[in-house]
Amino acid sequence: GDSVTQMEGPVTLSEEAFLTINCTYTATGYPSLFWYVQYPGEGLQLLLKATKADDKGSNKGFEATYRKETTSFHLEKGSVQVSDSAVYFCALSEGGTSYGKLTFGQGTILTVHP
Amino acid sequence: EAGVVQSPRYKIIEKKQPVAFWCNPISGHNTLYWYLQNLGQGPELLIRYENEEAVDDSQLPKDRFSAERLKGVDSTLKIQPAELGDSAVYLCASSLTSGGTDTQYFGPGTRLTVL
């Protein structure tokens, strides 16, 4: 079945550091890929998405590129801020009978220090 | 625009007791989802509704869990009886349609503790 694997966390960075959170996936077809973020005490929010190979999703300075050849969707940000501290989830959605179902990775906790 | 509303936010019960969670999706959203999130894990789909029809309930433990979505708007998820292993966060989400690329909007969740 479908699965998503995220890099082991937690990740701790200083403000203005470069961020990479790795995400790889296994799917039988051509899924859509998503990054969701969960700030403390809040619900999951969509951060960005990509629906086909080589698409780049971007939002709030975060970027991720859909790499079909490596089945990856790594999240990057050039300069993190303290306000980026949250839990980040990589997810996929595939068609067929699973249409609309999101399969999530385990999440990566990011802490940014001033 | 109001987001997905869930209540209660927190619930503590003893094992073998029943419990119910309520969700009000974003107005106009036809598709509603219930997810289970265990500590340190990503959410897992329990059930998906399109309007009032449950179109994917393959992951719902039907011996103790039930759900309904009357009139295709609000939804209730029930556990009876609750077990210790049911302690988790129960998330509700909604989307305009069930399209694979449609954004799912999540509520804040209900944190259940079973003693």
Contacts between the chains, C-beta under 8 A, distances in Angstrom:
chain1	res1	chain2	res2	distance
A	4	B	42	7.4
A	31	B	100	7.6
A	32	B	100	5.3
A	32	B	101	4.9
A	36	B	106	7.8
A	41	B	108	7.6
A	42	B	108	6.3
A	43	B	3	7.5
A	43	B	4	7.1
A	43	B	91	7.2
A	43	B	106	4.1
A	43	B	107	5.3
A	43	B	108	4.4
A	43	B	109	6.3
A	44	B	43	7.3
A	44	B	91	7.1
A	44	B	93	7.7
A	44	B	106	4.0
A	45	B	106	7.3
A	46	B	103	5.1
A	46	B	104	7.5
A	46	B	105	7.7
A	49	B	101	7.1
A	49	B	103	7.5
A	51	B	101	5.0
A	89	B	42	5.3
A	89	B	43	7.8
A	91	B	42	7.2
A	93	B	100	4.5
A	93	B	101	7.2
A	94	B	100	6.7
A	95	B	100	5.6
A	97	B	56	7.3
A	98	B	56	7.7
A	99	B	98	6.0
A	99	B	99	7.5
A	99	B	100	5.4
A	100	B	31	6.3
A	100	B	33	7.8
A	100	B	48	6.2
A	100	B	56	7.9
A	100	B	95	7.1
A	100	B	98	3.8
A	100	B	99	6.8
A	100	B	100	6.0
A	100	B	102	7.2
A	100	B	104	7.9
A	101	B	45	5.1
A	101	B	48	6.6
A	101	B	56	6.4
A	102	B	33	8.0
A	102	B	35	7.9
A	102	B	43	7.3
A	102	B	45	6.9
A	102	B	104	6.3
A	104	B	42	2.9
A	104	B	43	5.3
A	104	B	44	7.4
A	105	B	42	5.4
A	106	B	40	6.8
A	106	B	41	5.5
A	106	B	42	5.4
A	107	B	40	7.3
A	107	B	41	7.2
A	107	B	42	5.5
